[in-house]
Amino acid sequence: MNGEQMATSSLRVAKRVRIKDDVLVVLRDAILGGQFAPGEHLNETELAERLQVSRGPVRDALATLSHEGLVVAEPHRGATIPLLSRRDVEEVFSLRLALETLAGQQAIKRASDVDIALMAAALDPIEEALTSGNRRAITEADMGFHDTLYRAAHHQRLEASWRNIRSQVFLCLFSRNTVATTSREVVLGEHSNLVRILADRDESGLTHAIREHLTSAYERLAQLYPD
């Protein structure tokens, strides 16, 4: 995206209430929505002008986004949108696999019937998004389902760790969904299977299903990143 494109792309003006948080939301949403190109430099002054805020909230937001892995901050150079490599994708996948395996093991022991019902209900937005064909909605619904799994684990530090990489996972999945979405049957079938196995309290079965589910998603994504 060149300077002219950036100047004409739409960024919602930040609200005056809780402006620091709102600037973060606006910029995160813009990055995840693809409004900034990989490798693009983010100019604090220009962003502040477009959002109609001072540079302070923008600087704070970029620091948070750097922690989330959505921008790369370098001394004296500012922030840029990262160019994801195959190694980046592999690291996100391997970390997510470790976290989600633990989430499944904890959910087997701690999930309530309400937790399982919420996971089942989270299938509906996935089905609706697949029907609409909206790639952003598909990614959001997919992530929302996995949020319910982490909540069902009732493990605060595990859920915090998930939140730390969630934006990076979203970016990877959105990149994949922008190119090609897996079939409706596969997406709904795999997620429905996770709910069913959790309801059966089958720990080994859930561990295996999580590994299969995440590995297949990774393999489809890895095709976008040649060796």
N, CA, C and O of each residue as an XYZ file, in Angstrom:
908
protein
N       0.856     -1.194      0.000
C       0.000      0.000      0.000
C       0.885      1.233      0.000
O       1.688      1.409      0.916
N       0.758      2.091     -1.004
C       1.587      3.280     -1.055
C       0.980      4.401     -0.241
O      -0.096      4.250      0.338
N       1.690      5.554     -0.196
C       1.234      6.665      0.639
C      -0.123      7.168      0.238
O      -0.941      7.507      1.093
N      -0.386      7.225     -1.102
C      -1.682      7.720     -1.563
C      -2.798      6.790     -1.149
O      -3.866      7.242     -0.738
N      -2.554      5.458     -1.256
C      -3.569      4.490     -0.843
C      -3.835      4.597      0.650
O      -4.982      4.522      1.088
N      -2.771      4.772      1.432
C      -2.926      4.874      2.872
C      -3.741      6.108      3.240
O      -4.545      6.071      4.171
N      -3.534      7.189      2.517
C      -4.235      8.428      2.822
C      -5.719      8.314      2.550
O      -6.525      8.983      3.195
N      -6.094      7.452      1.578
C      -7.498      7.351      1.214
C      -8.202      6.179      1.883
O      -9.430      6.102      1.849
N      -7.448      5.260      2.494
C      -8.103      4.138      3.167
C      -8.826      4.649      4.400
O      -8.468      5.683      4.965
N      -9.852      3.907      4.808
C     -10.721      4.397      5.881
C     -10.256      3.902      7.234
O     -10.069      2.703      7.437
N     -10.072      4.821      8.149
C      -9.853      4.496      9.547
C     -10.905      5.260     10.328
O     -11.051      6.471     10.162
N     -11.635      4.559     11.176
C     -12.646      5.228     11.976
C     -11.986      6.187     12.940
O     -10.991      5.836     13.574
N     -12.520      7.397     13.066
C     -11.993      8.380     14.015
C     -12.177      7.836     15.426
O     -13.246      7.335     15.773
N     -11.127      7.938     16.234
C     -11.188      7.385     17.587
C     -12.178      8.166     18.450
O     -12.300      9.386     18.335
N     -12.877      7.439     19.312
C     -13.837      8.074     20.209
C     -13.094      8.780     21.343
O     -11.971      8.412     21.687
N     -13.733      9.791     21.912
C     -13.092     10.566     22.974
C     -13.188      9.872     24.326
O     -12.424     10.179     25.242
N     -14.136      8.928     24.454
C     -14.256      8.194     25.710
C     -13.281      7.024     25.663
O     -13.284      6.247     24.709
N     -12.446      6.901     26.697
C     -11.446      5.836     26.748
C     -10.622      5.844     25.458
O     -10.460      4.815     24.801
N     -10.119      6.997     25.118
C      -9.489      7.185     23.814
C      -8.269      6.285     23.623
O      -8.014      5.812     22.515
N      -7.526      6.051     24.682
C      -6.344      5.199     24.568
C      -6.733      3.797     24.120
O      -6.101      3.223     23.233
N      -7.780      3.245     24.740
C      -8.234      1.911     24.373
C      -8.822      1.898     22.972
O      -8.626      0.943     22.221
N      -9.546      2.960     22.619
C     -10.206      2.990     21.317
C      -9.198      3.091     20.176
O      -9.391      2.481     19.125
N      -8.141      3.846     20.372
C      -7.097      3.927     19.348
C      -6.502      2.538     19.114
O      -6.260      2.143     17.974
N      -6.272      1.813     20.186
C      -5.734      0.456     20.068
C      -6.682     -0.427     19.260
O      -6.249     -1.167     18.376
N      -7.972     -0.345     19.566
C      -8.967     -1.157     18.860
C      -8.998     -0.802     17.374
O      -9.026     -1.686     16.518
N      -8.992      0.494     17.076
C      -9.051      0.950     15.681
C      -7.843      0.441     14.897
O      -7.997     -0.084     13.794
N      -6.652      0.592     15.455
C      -5.445      0.186     14.734
C      -5.343     -1.332     14.620
O      -4.955     -1.854     13.575
N      -5.688     -2.030     15.681
C      -5.647     -3.498     15.616
C      -6.609     -4.003     14.539
O      -6.267     -4.880     13.745
N      -7.816     -3.433     14.527
C      -8.817     -3.853     13.554
C      -8.357     -3.552     12.134
O      -8.595     -4.343     11.221
N      -7.700     -2.413     11.945
C      -7.209     -2.043     10.618
C      -6.120     -3.005     10.151
O      -6.093     -3.392      8.982
N      -5.227     -3.390     11.053
C      -4.153     -4.319     10.701
C      -4.716     -5.690     10.366
O      -4.356     -6.284      9.350
N      -5.607     -6.197     11.228
C      -6.180     -7.515     11.004
C      -7.065     -7.527      9.762
O      -7.220     -8.563      9.115
N      -7.643     -6.379      9.433
C      -8.485     -6.293      8.247
C      -7.727     -6.055      6.958
O      -8.332     -5.961      5.890
N      -6.401     -5.957      7.046
C      -5.588     -5.818      5.851
C      -5.511     -4.417      5.284
O      -5.176     -4.246      4.112
N      -5.822     -3.384      6.108
C      -5.756     -2.012      5.599
C      -4.314     -1.514      5.443
O      -4.060     -0.530      4.749
N      -3.387     -2.200      6.090
C      -1.969     -1.865      5.941
C      -1.259     -3.058      5.308
O      -1.525     -4.207      5.658
N      -0.379     -2.781      4.397
C       0.316     -3.851      3.686
C       1.499     -4.372      4.491
O       2.110     -3.613      5.243
N       1.837     -5.668      4.348
C       3.038     -6.196      4.985
C       4.261     -5.377      4.590
O       4.474     -5.091      3.412
N       5.058     -5.004      5.584
C       6.239     -4.202      5.341
C       6.001     -2.704      5.388
O       6.953     -1.926      5.317
N       4.739     -2.282      5.507
C       4.426     -0.849      5.507
C       4.827     -0.190      6.825
O       4.604     -0.740      7.904
N       5.417      0.987      6.717
C       5.796      1.764      7.902
C       4.587      2.538      8.414
O       3.841      3.126      7.630
N       4.399      2.536      9.726
C       3.294      3.267     10.346
C       3.846      4.538     10.977
O       4.617      4.484     11.935
N       3.448      5.663     10.439
C       3.932      6.952     10.913
C       3.040      7.467     12.032
O       1.843      7.674     11.829
N       3.617      7.675     13.215
C       2.836      8.115     14.384
C       2.074      9.403     14.112
O       0.887      9.514     14.418
N       2.767     10.367     13.538
C       2.152     11.679     13.307
C       0.976     11.570     12.336
O      -0.086     12.150     12.561
N       1.181     10.829     11.270
C       0.116     10.685     10.280
C      -1.084      9.938     10.856
O      -2.230     10.316     10.615
N      -0.817      8.880     11.617
C      -1.913      8.133     12.234
C      -2.677      9.014     13.222
O      -3.907      8.976     13.270
N      -1.954      9.797     14.001
C      -2.600     10.688     14.968
C      -3.512     11.685     14.262
O      -4.610     11.974     14.738
N      -3.060     12.203     13.137
C      -3.877     13.158     12.375
C      -5.125     12.483     11.830
O      -6.217     13.049     11.889
N      -4.970     11.277     11.302
C      -6.115     10.579     10.721
C      -7.129     10.169     11.790
O      -8.334     10.147     11.536
N      -6.635      9.845     12.980
C      -7.525      9.445     14.073
C      -8.007     10.640     14.893
O      -8.874     10.510     15.757
N      -7.427     11.812     14.603
C      -7.790     13.053     15.301
C      -7.522     12.951     16.809
O      -8.362     13.291     17.642
N      -6.312     12.465     17.118
C      -5.869     12.351     18.511
C      -4.432     12.854     18.578
O      -3.812     13.139     17.554
N      -3.915     12.957     19.790
C      -2.504     13.307     19.957
C      -1.652     12.075     19.668
O      -2.179     10.975     19.506
N      -0.346     12.260     19.606
C       0.543     11.143     19.284
C       0.670     10.146     20.436
O       1.011      8.985     20.212
N       0.394     10.594     21.683
C       0.560      9.718     22.844
C      -0.247      8.427     22.752
O       0.332      7.348     22.884
N      -1.567      8.492     22.530
C      -2.352      7.263     22.429
C      -1.920      6.363     21.274
O      -1.990      5.137     21.369
N      -1.470      6.990     20.175
C      -0.999      6.202     19.043
C       0.280      5.460     19.421
O       0.445      4.282     19.106
N       1.189      6.173     20.106
C       2.443      5.548     20.537
C       2.178      4.384     21.490
O       2.802      3.329     21.377
N       1.243      4.580     22.434
C       0.894      3.511     23.372
C       0.283      2.313     22.645
O       0.588      1.161     22.955
N      -0.583      2.605     21.672
C      -1.232      1.533     20.922
C      -0.210      0.726     20.135
O      -0.277     -0.502     20.104
N       0.730      1.405     19.504
C       1.748      0.701     18.724
C       2.637     -0.158     19.621
O       3.092     -1.227     19.214
N       2.883      0.318     20.853
C       3.671     -0.488     21.800
C       2.929     -1.771     22.149
O       3.532     -2.841     22.218
N       1.619     -1.666     22.371
C       0.816     -2.850     22.676
C       0.767     -3.788     21.480
O       0.893     -5.002     21.636
N       0.586     -3.234     20.286
C       0.524     -4.057     19.079
C       1.862     -4.742     18.806
O       1.899     -5.835     18.242
N       2.952     -4.101     19.205
C       4.260     -4.733     19.089
C       4.340     -5.949     20.002
O       4.866     -6.994     19.620
N       3.806     -5.798     21.225
C       3.780     -6.917     22.172
C       2.927     -8.065     21.629
O       3.223     -9.233     21.879
N       1.875     -7.733     20.891
C       0.992     -8.750     20.327
C       1.563     -9.371     19.056
O       1.035    -10.364     18.555
N       2.633     -8.791     18.537
C       3.236     -9.314     17.322
C       2.607     -8.811     16.040
O       2.897     -9.336     14.965
N       1.739     -7.792     16.130
C       1.079     -7.265     14.934
C       1.883     -6.160     14.264
O       1.637     -5.840     13.101
N       2.833     -5.577     14.972
C       3.777     -4.639     14.358
C       5.166     -4.970     14.898
O       5.317     -5.592     15.950
N       6.157     -4.539     14.156
C       7.547     -4.697     14.588
C       8.080     -3.305     14.904
O       8.136     -2.440     14.029
N       8.468     -3.093     16.151
C       8.984     -1.785     16.578
C      10.500     -1.839     16.655
O      11.070     -2.716     17.303
N      11.144     -0.893     15.988
C      12.597     -0.830     15.984
C      13.045      0.564     16.423
O      12.432      1.556     16.032
N      14.106      0.653     17.231
C      14.604      1.956     17.680
C      14.928      2.873     16.503
O      15.582      2.472     15.540
N      14.459      4.100     16.606
C      14.724      5.143     15.615
C      14.066      4.891     14.251
O      14.247      5.674     13.319
N      13.304      3.797     14.140
C      12.646      3.513     12.863
C      11.131      3.469     13.011
O      10.410      3.568     12.018
N      10.643      3.322     14.232
C       9.208      3.253     14.440
C       8.662      1.855     14.200
O       9.375      0.862     14.339
N       7.383      1.793     13.836
C       6.696      0.510     13.698
C       6.398      0.195     12.240
O       6.080      1.083     11.449
N       6.507     -1.080     11.900
C       6.149     -1.541     10.562
C       5.274     -2.782     10.684
O       5.316     -3.486     11.693
N       4.486     -3.041      9.653
C       3.682     -4.258      9.589
C       4.615     -5.412      9.227
O       5.338     -5.316      8.235
N       4.622     -6.497      9.998
C       5.580     -7.571      9.732
C       5.279     -8.329      8.444
O       4.129     -8.463      8.028
N       6.341     -8.814      7.836
C       6.235     -9.722      6.705
C       6.341    -11.139      7.277
O       7.429    -11.575      7.655
N       5.227    -11.851      7.340
C       5.242    -13.177      7.946
C       6.036    -14.155      7.080
O       5.869    -14.204      5.862
N       6.891    -14.921      7.725
C       7.650    -15.954      7.038
C       7.094    -17.319      7.430
O       6.270    -17.427      8.339
N       7.548    -18.349      6.744
C       7.123    -19.701      7.103
C       7.551    -20.027      8.535
O       6.834    -20.720      9.256
N       8.709    -19.532      8.942
C       9.155    -19.787     10.308
C       8.222    -19.119     11.315
O       7.924    -19.701     12.357
N       7.759    -17.905     11.018
C       6.807    -17.236     11.897
C       5.559    -18.092     12.068
O       5.073    -18.288     13.182
N       5.053    -18.594     10.964
C       3.845    -19.416     10.985
C       4.087    -20.691     11.787
O       3.228    -21.110     12.563
N       5.249    -21.307     11.603
C       5.576    -22.530     12.338
C       5.643    -22.275     13.843
O       5.183    -23.092     14.641
N       6.218    -21.135     14.221
C       6.327    -20.815     15.645
C       4.948    -20.556     16.262
O       4.655    -21.011     17.368
N       4.108    -19.817     15.528
C       2.757    -19.560     16.030
C       1.999    -20.879     16.172
O       1.321    -21.107     17.174
N       2.116    -21.745     15.167
C       1.427    -23.036     15.206
C       1.901    -23.885     16.372
O       1.079    -24.423     17.114
N       3.216    -24.019     16.550
C       3.732    -24.899     17.597
C       3.360    -24.397     18.987
O       3.061    -25.191     19.879
N       3.377    -23.076     19.168
C       2.990    -22.520     20.461
C       1.503    -22.703     20.691
O       1.076    -23.075     21.785
N       0.719    -22.443     19.664
C      -0.732    -22.625     19.817
C      -1.066    -24.084     20.109
O      -1.938    -24.366     20.930
N      -0.387    -25.002     19.454
C      -0.651    -26.420     19.686
C      -0.396    -26.792     21.139
O      -1.178    -27.522     21.748
N       0.709    -26.283     21.694
C       1.021    -26.576     23.096
C      -0.048    -25.994     24.024
O      -0.503    -26.661     24.953
N      -0.442    -24.748     23.764
C      -1.440    -24.092     24.612
C      -2.800    -24.778     24.504
O      -3.471    -25.015     25.508
N      -3.191    -25.090     23.283
C      -4.531    -25.645     23.095
C      -4.628    -27.088     23.580
O      -5.690    -27.531     24.017
N      -3.531    -27.810     23.504
C      -3.522    -29.158     24.075
C      -3.749    -29.083     25.580
O      -4.538    -29.848     26.136
N      -3.055    -28.156     26.234
C      -3.252    -27.969     27.675
C      -4.673    -27.499     27.964
O      -5.287    -27.936     28.938
N      -5.198    -26.612     27.121
C      -6.572    -26.133     27.316
C      -7.555    -27.296     27.263
O      -8.483    -27.372     28.070
N      -7.349    -28.196     26.316
C      -8.228    -29.353     26.207
C      -8.142    -30.250     27.430
O      -9.161    -30.714     27.941
N      -6.927    -30.491     27.896
C      -6.740    -31.346     29.082
C      -7.400    -30.742     30.313
O      -8.023    -31.452     31.102
N      -7.262    -29.429     30.475
C      -7.877    -28.761     31.620
C      -9.394    -28.703     31.478
O     -10.120    -28.839     32.463
N      -9.870    -28.501     30.251
C     -11.318    -28.437     30.032
C     -11.981    -29.776     30.330
O     -13.101    -29.811     30.839
N     -11.310    -30.863     30.022
C     -11.857    -32.188     30.332
C     -12.160    -32.297     31.825
O     -13.164    -32.889     32.221
N     -11.287    -31.723     32.646
C     -11.421    -31.824     34.096
C     -12.346    -30.760     34.680
O     -13.010    -31.003     35.687
N     -12.393    -29.578     34.051
C     -13.025    -28.439     34.714
C     -14.248    -27.865     34.009
O     -15.005    -27.104     34.612
N     -14.452    -28.212     32.758
C     -15.561    -27.598     32.023
C     -16.904    -28.007     32.615
O     -17.135    -29.174     32.932
N     -17.773    -27.028     32.754
C     -19.130    -27.291     33.230
C     -20.042    -27.583     32.033
O     -19.643    -27.423     30.879
N     -21.247    -28.005     32.325
C     -22.214    -28.216     31.244
C     -22.499    -26.909     30.509
O     -22.743    -26.908     29.302
N     -22.465    -25.798     31.242
C     -22.674    -24.487     30.616
C     -21.535    -24.178     29.651
O     -21.771    -23.681     28.550
N     -20.305    -24.470     30.060
C     -19.153    -24.239     29.187
C     -19.299    -25.012     27.879
O     -19.044    -24.480     26.799
N     -19.709    -26.264     27.990
C     -19.855    -27.107     26.797
C     -20.993    -26.588     25.923
O     -20.899    -26.603     24.696
N     -22.060    -26.131     26.557
C     -23.183    -25.566     25.798
C     -22.748    -24.298     25.054
O     -23.187    -24.058     23.929
N     -21.898    -23.497     25.670
C     -21.406    -22.283     25.018
C     -20.520    -22.627     23.829
O     -20.552    -21.940     22.808
N     -19.728    -23.693     23.958
C     -18.915    -24.137     22.827
C     -19.801    -24.601     21.683
O     -19.539    -24.301     20.519
N     -20.846    -25.332     22.022
C     -21.778    -25.799     20.984
C     -22.460    -24.614     20.307
O     -22.641    -24.607     19.089
N     -22.837    -23.615     21.102
C     -23.494    -22.427     20.544
C     -22.555    -21.651     19.630
O     -23.000    -20.982     18.697
N     -21.242    -21.741     19.902
C     -20.254    -21.015     19.093
C     -20.115    -21.609     17.691
O     -19.441    -21.038     16.833
N     -20.756    -22.759     17.463
C     -20.754    -23.335     16.117
C     -21.665    -22.548     15.177
O     -21.423    -22.492     13.972
N     -22.709    -21.944     15.733
C     -23.682    -21.228     14.895
C     -23.056    -20.068     14.126
O     -23.289    -19.944     12.924
N     -22.250    -19.196     14.797
C     -21.615    -18.112     14.030
C     -20.690    -18.627     12.929
O     -20.557    -17.984     11.887
N     -20.049    -19.782     13.147
C     -19.193    -20.358     12.110
C     -20.028    -20.736     10.901
O     -19.660    -20.448      9.762
N     -21.162    -21.388     11.162
C     -22.036    -21.801     10.063
C     -22.585    -20.587      9.310
O     -22.647    -20.585      8.080
N     -22.976    -19.570     10.051
C     -23.514    -18.349      9.428
C     -22.451    -17.653      8.577
O     -22.735    -17.173      7.480
N     -21.229    -17.606      9.098
C     -20.145    -16.945      8.361
C     -19.800    -17.713      7.088
O     -19.529    -17.113      6.048
N     -19.811    -19.036      7.176
C     -19.538    -19.846      5.995
C     -20.616    -19.644      4.940
O     -20.329    -19.615      3.744
N     -21.860    -19.504      5.395
C     -22.965    -19.261      4.465
C     -22.808    -17.926      3.765
O     -23.068    -17.807      2.567
N     -22.377    -16.914      4.524
C     -22.213    -15.579      3.946
C     -20.994    -15.486      3.039
O     -20.961    -14.674      2.115
N     -19.989    -16.322      3.307
C     -18.757    -16.274      2.533
C     -17.836    -15.137      2.921
O     -16.845    -14.882      2.237
N     -18.151    -14.446      4.013
C     -17.333    -13.320      4.470
C     -16.087    -13.865      5.168
O     -16.185    -14.462      6.240
N     -14.915    -13.658      4.560
C     -13.677    -14.262      5.074
C     -13.313    -13.722      6.452
O     -12.815    -14.462      7.301
N     -13.559    -12.441      6.674
C     -13.267    -11.866      7.986
C     -14.187    -12.478      9.046
O     -13.741    -12.809     10.145
N     -15.472    -12.625      8.711
C     -16.433    -13.200      9.648
C     -16.113    -14.663      9.941
O     -16.290    -15.126     11.068
N     -15.647    -15.387      8.935
C     -15.276    -16.791      9.134
C     -14.134    -16.886     10.138
O     -14.160    -17.713     11.050
N     -13.136    -16.034      9.960
C     -11.983    -16.040     10.867
C     -12.400    -15.654     12.279
O     -11.972    -16.285     13.245
N     -13.223    -14.634     12.405
C     -13.678    -14.194     13.731
C     -14.492    -15.285     14.428
O     -14.336    -15.510     15.628
N     -15.356    -15.954     13.676
C     -16.180    -17.012     14.265
C     -15.320    -18.197     14.698
O     -15.545    -18.788     15.754
N     -14.339    -18.533     13.873
C     -13.407    -19.614     14.207
C     -12.667    -19.279     15.508
O     -12.584    -20.109     16.413
N     -12.140    -18.077     15.588
C     -11.427    -17.660     16.795
C     -12.358    -17.621     18.002
O     -11.968    -17.999     19.107
N     -13.589    -17.163     17.789
C     -14.549    -17.113     18.887
C     -14.832    -18.486     19.466
O     -14.994    -18.633     20.677
N     -14.892    -19.490     18.606
C     -15.086    -20.864     19.087
C     -13.935    -21.279     19.996
O     -14.154    -21.831     21.074
N     -12.722    -21.014     19.560
C     -11.565    -21.432     20.361
C     -11.446    -20.623     21.653
O     -10.914    -21.115     22.648
N     -11.940    -19.391     21.639
C     -12.006    -18.623     22.889
C     -12.816    -19.385     23.940
O     -12.453    -19.411     25.116
N     -13.921    -20.007     23.504
C     -14.772    -20.724     24.460
C     -14.062    -21.945     25.031
O     -14.296    -22.319     26.181
N     -13.201    -22.566     24.240
C     -12.430    -23.701     24.755
C     -11.480    -23.253     25.851
O     -11.375    -23.903     26.891
N     -10.790    -22.148     25.625
C      -9.853    -21.653     26.644
C     -10.598    -21.230     27.907
O     -10.111    -21.449     29.016
N     -11.758    -20.633     27.748
C     -12.541    -20.257     28.936
C     -13.014    -21.499     29.684
O     -13.093    -21.498     30.912
N     -13.323    -22.544     28.948
C     -13.792    -23.785     29.571
C     -12.698    -24.468     30.381
O     -12.988    -25.296     31.245
N     -11.427    -24.120     30.101
C     -10.317    -24.710     30.847
C     -10.210    -24.137     32.260
O      -9.615    -24.764     33.136
N     -10.782    -22.953     32.489
C     -10.746    -22.293     33.807
C      -9.324    -22.245     34.356
O      -9.045    -22.669     35.478
N      -8.435    -21.710     33.516
C      -7.008    -21.600     33.850
C      -6.587    -20.193     33.438
O      -6.343    -19.936     32.259
N      -6.501    -19.289     34.401
C      -6.315    -17.877     34.092
C      -5.023    -17.599     33.334
O      -5.028    -16.835     32.368
N      -3.934    -18.197     33.750
C      -2.656    -17.924     33.090
C      -2.611    -18.522     31.687
O      -1.987    -17.961     30.786
N      -3.263    -19.642     31.511
C      -3.348    -20.229     30.177
C      -4.158    -19.324     29.259
O      -3.762    -19.084     28.118
N      -5.280    -18.825     29.742
C      -6.102    -17.936     28.926
C      -5.347    -16.644     28.602
O      -5.476    -16.108     27.501
N      -4.561    -16.145     29.558
C      -3.756    -14.945     29.304
C      -2.711    -15.217     28.224
O      -2.447    -14.360     27.381
N      -2.122    -16.402     28.251
C      -1.132    -16.764     27.230
C      -1.785    -16.833     25.849
O      -1.194    -16.422     24.851
N      -3.007    -17.357     25.807
C      -3.752    -17.403     24.553
C      -4.011    -15.991     24.031
O      -3.859    -15.729     22.838
N      -4.399    -15.096     24.914
C      -4.673    -13.719     24.492
C      -3.412    -13.064     23.920
O      -3.498    -12.221     23.027
N      -2.248    -13.452     24.435
C      -0.994    -12.859     23.966
C      -0.678    -13.227     22.517
O      -0.037    -12.451     21.808
N      -1.123    -14.401     22.075
C      -0.823    -14.807     20.693
C      -2.067    -14.785     19.807
O      -1.990    -15.078     18.614
N      -3.200    -14.441     20.387
C      -4.463    -14.516     19.642
C      -4.433    -13.682     18.362
O      -4.869    -14.150     17.311
N      -3.925    -12.461     18.441
C      -3.896    -11.605     17.261
C      -3.013    -12.191     16.161
O      -3.334    -12.078     14.978
N      -1.899    -12.819     16.550
C      -1.030    -13.432     15.554
C      -1.706    -14.633     14.898
O      -1.579    -14.847     13.692
N      -2.426    -15.415     15.705
C      -3.171    -16.544     15.156
C      -4.231    -16.035     14.185
O      -4.406    -16.587     13.098
N      -4.940    -14.971     14.589
C      -5.969    -14.392     13.728
C      -5.367    -13.976     12.391
O      -5.928    -14.261     11.333
N      -4.224    -13.300     12.447
C      -3.588    -12.817     11.228
C      -3.223    -13.983     10.308
O      -3.404    -13.902      9.094
N      -2.715    -15.055     10.886
C      -2.362    -16.235     10.084
C      -3.606    -16.846      9.440
O      -3.606    -17.154      8.249
N      -4.670    -17.019     10.238
C      -5.886    -17.639      9.720
C      -6.553    -16.759      8.678
O      -7.066    -17.255      7.674
N      -6.548    -15.454      8.915
C      -7.170    -14.544      7.955
C      -6.417    -14.567      6.634
O      -7.023    -14.496      5.564
N      -5.089    -14.667      6.710
C      -4.284    -14.772      5.494
C      -4.679    -16.012      4.703
O      -4.797    -15.971      3.478
N      -4.883    -17.115      5.418
C      -5.289    -18.353      4.745
C      -6.690    -18.227      4.163
O      -6.924    -18.591      3.011
N      -7.616    -17.712      4.958
C      -9.005    -17.624      4.511
C      -9.185    -16.661      3.347
O     -10.117    -16.796      2.554
N      -8.275    -15.677      3.252
C      -8.361    -14.728      2.141
C      -8.068    -15.423      0.817
O      -8.607    -15.052     -0.226
N      -7.204    -16.442      0.873
C      -6.833    -17.169     -0.341
C      -7.829    -18.290     -0.638
O      -8.306    -18.433     -1.764
N      -8.133    -19.081      0.391
C      -9.044    -20.208      0.188
C      -9.610    -20.649      1.529
O      -8.878    -20.787      2.509
N     -10.906    -20.867      1.561
C     -11.563    -21.337      2.775
C     -11.791    -22.837      2.669
O     -12.210    -23.334      1.624
N     -11.516    -23.553      3.745
C     -11.756    -24.983      3.776
C     -13.248    -25.246      3.630
O     -14.073    -24.382      3.928
N     -13.585    -26.439      3.173
C     -14.982    -26.765      2.930
C     -15.810    -26.642      4.207
O     -15.314    -26.835      5.317
N     -17.072    -26.317      4.017
C     -18.028    -26.169      5.114
C     -18.074    -27.434      5.969
O     -18.106    -27.369      7.198
N     -18.077    -28.588      5.295
C     -18.178    -29.859      6.015
C     -16.978    -30.085      6.928
O     -17.123    -30.560      8.055
N     -15.793    -29.741      6.431
C     -14.576    -29.935      7.235
C     -14.565    -28.993      8.427
O     -14.305    -29.410      9.556
N     -14.848    -27.717      8.172
C     -14.795    -26.719      9.247
C     -15.804    -27.054     10.347
O     -15.440    -27.123     11.521
N     -17.055    -27.261      9.978
C     -18.080    -27.562     10.980
C     -17.857    -28.936     11.600
O     -18.070    -29.130     12.797
N     -17.426    -29.883     10.776
C     -17.211    -31.237     11.284
C     -16.122    -31.287     12.344
O     -16.289    -31.930     13.380
N     -15.004    -30.609     12.089
C     -13.897    -30.640     13.045
C     -14.262    -29.934     14.348
O     -13.947    -30.427     15.431
N     -14.922    -28.787     14.248
C     -15.294    -28.070     15.471
C     -16.388    -28.807     16.248
O     -16.353    -28.856     17.477
N     -17.349    -29.374     15.539
C     -18.405    -30.148     16.207
C     -17.807    -31.353     16.921
O     -18.250    -31.728     18.006
N     -16.807    -31.948     16.308
C     -16.155    -33.117     16.900
C     -15.478    -32.762     18.224
O     -15.504    -33.552     19.167
N     -14.870    -31.572     18.294
C     -14.225    -31.140     19.541
C     -15.256    -31.010     20.664
O     -14.994    -31.398     21.802
N     -16.424    -30.464     20.340
C     -17.482    -30.322     21.350
C     -17.940    -31.692     21.818
O     -18.090    -31.925     23.018
N     -18.161    -32.595     20.878
C     -18.663    -33.928     21.224
C     -17.686    -34.680     22.119
O     -18.089    -35.303     23.102
N     -16.400    -34.621     21.778
C     -15.405    -35.355     22.571
C     -15.267    -34.747     23.954
O     -15.117    -35.474     24.937
N     -15.316    -33.419     24.047
C     -15.258    -32.777     25.361
C     -16.454    -33.192     26.209
O     -16.304    -33.470     27.398
N     -17.628    -33.235     25.611
C     -18.833    -33.639     26.345
C     -18.714    -35.080     26.852
O     -19.278    -35.430     27.889
N     -17.969    -35.914     26.104
C     -17.751    -37.308     26.515
C     -16.640    -37.443     27.552
O     -16.423    -38.529     28.090
N     -15.936    -36.345     27.836
C     -14.821    -36.334     28.801
C     -13.729    -37.320     28.402
O     -13.170    -38.024     29.243
N     -13.440    -37.355     27.119
C     -12.421    -38.259     26.583
C     -11.134    -37.466     26.380
O     -10.954    -36.842     25.334
N     -10.237    -37.483     27.364
C      -9.038    -36.652     27.313
C      -8.113    -37.021     26.170
O      -7.659    -36.147     25.431
N      -7.825    -38.324     26.015
C      -6.917    -38.720     24.937
C      -7.545    -38.430     23.574
O      -6.856    -38.035     22.633
N      -8.849    -38.631     23.482
C      -9.536    -38.352     22.227
C      -9.507    -36.878     21.885
O      -9.341    -36.510     20.722
N      -9.669    -36.028     22.890
C      -9.668    -34.588     22.647
C      -8.263    -34.103     22.278
O      -8.103    -33.265     21.390
N      -7.254    -34.632     22.963
C      -5.876    -34.267     22.639
C      -5.560    -34.603     21.184
O      -4.959    -33.806     20.464
N      -5.970    -35.783     20.771
C      -5.735    -36.206     19.381
C      -6.509    -35.324     18.408
O      -5.972    -34.925     17.375
N      -7.762    -35.015     18.726
C      -8.602    -34.217     17.831
C      -8.067    -32.794     17.693
O      -8.093    -32.219     16.605
N      -7.585    -32.232     18.794
C      -7.009    -30.884     18.741
C      -5.767    -30.878     17.854
O      -5.590    -29.981     17.029
N      -4.911    -31.878     18.025
C      -3.696    -31.956     17.206
C      -4.053    -32.084     15.723
O      -3.459    -31.414     14.878
N      -5.021    -32.943     15.414
C      -5.419    -33.128     14.021
C      -6.022    -31.852     13.447
O      -5.737    -31.477     12.310
N      -6.850    -31.196     14.234
C      -7.527    -29.970     13.793
C      -6.520    -28.858     13.514
O      -6.582    -28.215     12.466
N      -5.602    -28.628     14.433
C      -4.632    -27.547     14.260
C      -3.601    -27.878     13.186
O      -3.166    -26.996     12.446
N      -3.211    -29.147     13.102
C      -2.223    -29.537     12.096
C      -2.775    -29.358     10.692
O      -2.075    -28.872      9.804
N      -4.036    -29.750     10.487
C      -4.624    -29.594      9.152
C      -4.731    -28.117      8.787
O      -4.518    -27.738      7.635
N      -5.066    -27.277      9.785
C      -5.142    -25.836      9.530
C      -3.763    -25.287      9.193
O      -3.621    -24.467      8.286
N      -2.746    -25.739      9.922
C      -1.378    -25.284      9.657
C      -0.914    -25.707      8.267
O      -0.302    -24.916      7.550
N      -1.199    -26.939      7.887
C      -0.750    -27.434      6.591
C      -1.364    -26.643      5.439
O      -0.709    -26.392      4.427
N      -2.636    -26.251      5.605
C      -3.264    -25.432      4.565
C      -2.621    -24.044      4.508
O      -2.452    -23.467      3.434
N      -2.269    -23.526      5.675
C      -1.638    -22.203      5.720
C      -0.220    -22.245      5.183
O       0.200    -21.330      4.474
N       0.526    -23.296      5.510
C       1.929    -23.405      5.109
C       2.087    -23.424      3.595
O       3.151    -23.085      3.079
N       1.042    -23.815      2.885
C       1.114    -23.833      1.426
C       1.298    -22.436      0.840
O       1.747    -22.280     -0.296
N       0.944    -21.422      1.631
C       1.100    -20.025      1.180
C       2.543    -19.551      1.324
O       2.911    -18.500      0.799
N       3.363    -20.331      2.042
C       4.736    -19.904      2.334
C       5.707    -20.968      1.810
O       6.029    -21.911      2.533
N       6.171    -20.835      0.583
C       7.098    -21.823      0.030
C       8.400    -21.856      0.815
O       8.811    -20.853      1.401
N       9.033    -22.996      0.822
C      10.308    -23.169      1.551
C      11.371    -22.203      1.024
O      12.501    -22.202      1.512
